[in-house]
Amino acid sequence: MTNTKRLYSIPYILWLVLFVVTPVLLIIYQSFKGIDGNFSLVNYKEYFSSTTYLAMTFNSVWYAFLITLVVLFISYPTAYFLVRTKHKQLWLMLIILPTWVNLLLKAYAFIGIFSAHGSINQFLEMTGLGSQQILFTDFSFIFVAAYIEIPFMIMPIFNTLEELNPSLISASRDLGASSWETFRRVIFPLSMNGVKSGVQAVFIPSLSLFMLTRLIGGNRVITLGTAIEEHFMVTQNWGMGSTIGVVLIVAMLVIMLITGERKKKTGGNK
């Protein structure tokens, strides 16, 4: 039985080594190569001494935080009421359905909606408010990013709420707790694992957004993902691009550690 398990684990280990471990090691290796091809710490020195790169890092974290916050405020109530609806699986499928559409197609769809002659501005002109600059703003960038990320927050929260023991809620009501107290003291604390998983699923990808920053943000929003693309595709400074990639990987690991599920150590007296 043990040999069978080891045999089945070989494809997974090969996939992990080839497509996860090896690329990360190559990025780390490349980050120590300067633009002249020599090995040095010049890339890290330039990164941590440059106000431009540090401001870019702050922008990435700040926008990822805003996107995650907006998504959480929308997703939690949605998942909460979705669990209590009659045809919840159908509604859940409709929420997940947009994730099947290519990200580029969704971005271009929003360009058409938010553009100067788009649907929203046409409506504003009909109401007499006049055309507004919506595209290439912080609002449009956060709105579109939040729209794309919402299903990834709803799913883990929905699953956690779905698995809650109804007897715990009934016990809270029997003990005289109001609906708000039941939610605050029972439902929300027990659904925190779903919230943490959702935060991971949204915050981490939001750190490295680059397509939306160009198409929707109009390069007004500069993030680490944008800088990586710039160094690899334009300036051809792969060393600095890899250095930013390493910083991004470390930031993602930190987020995973902060939001990860902690197992409590239990011990008994003999």
Stockholm file with secondary structure:
# STOCKHOLM 1.0

chainA/1-270         MTNTKRLYSIPYILWLVLFVVTPVLLIIYQSFKGIDGNFSLVNYKEYFSSTTYLAMTFNSVWYAFLITLVVLFISYPTAYFLVRTKHKQLWLMLIILPTWVNLLLKAYAFIGIFSAHGSINQFLEMTGLGSQQILFTDFSFIFVAAYIEIPFMIMPIFNTLEELNPSLISASRDLGASSWETFRRVIFPLSMNGVKSGVQAVFIPSLSLFMLTRLIGGNRVITLGTAIEEHFMVTQNWGMGSTIGVVLIVAMLVIMLITGERKKKTGGNK
#=GR chainA/1-270 SS CHHHHHHHHHHHHHHHIIIIIHHHHHHHHHHTBCTTSCBCSHHHHHHHHCHHHHHHHHHHHHHHHHHHHHHHHHHHHHHHHHHTSTTHHHHHHHHHGGGGSCHHHHHHHHHHHHSTTSHHHHHHHHTTSCCCCCTTSHHHHHHHHHHHHHHHHHHHHHHHHHTSCHHHHHHHHHTTCCHHHHIIIIIHHHTHHHHHHHHHHHHHHHHTCCHHHHHTSTTSSCCHHHHHHHHHHTSCCHHHHHHHHHHHHHHHHHHHHHHSCCCCCCCCCC
#=GC SS_cons         CHHHHHHHHHHHHHHHIIIIIHHHHHHHHHHTBCTTSCBCSHHHHHHHHCHHHHHHHHHHHHHHHHHHHHHHHHHHHHHHHHHTSTTHHHHHHHHHGGGGSCHHHHHHHHHHHHSTTSHHHHHHHHTTSCCCCCTTSHHHHHHHHHHHHHHHHHHHHHHHHHTSCHHHHHHHHHTTCCHHHHIIIIIHHHTHHHHHHHHHHHHHHHHTCCHHHHHTSTTSSCCHHHHHHHHHHTSCCHHHHHHHHHHHHHHHHHHHHHHSCCCCCCCCCC
//
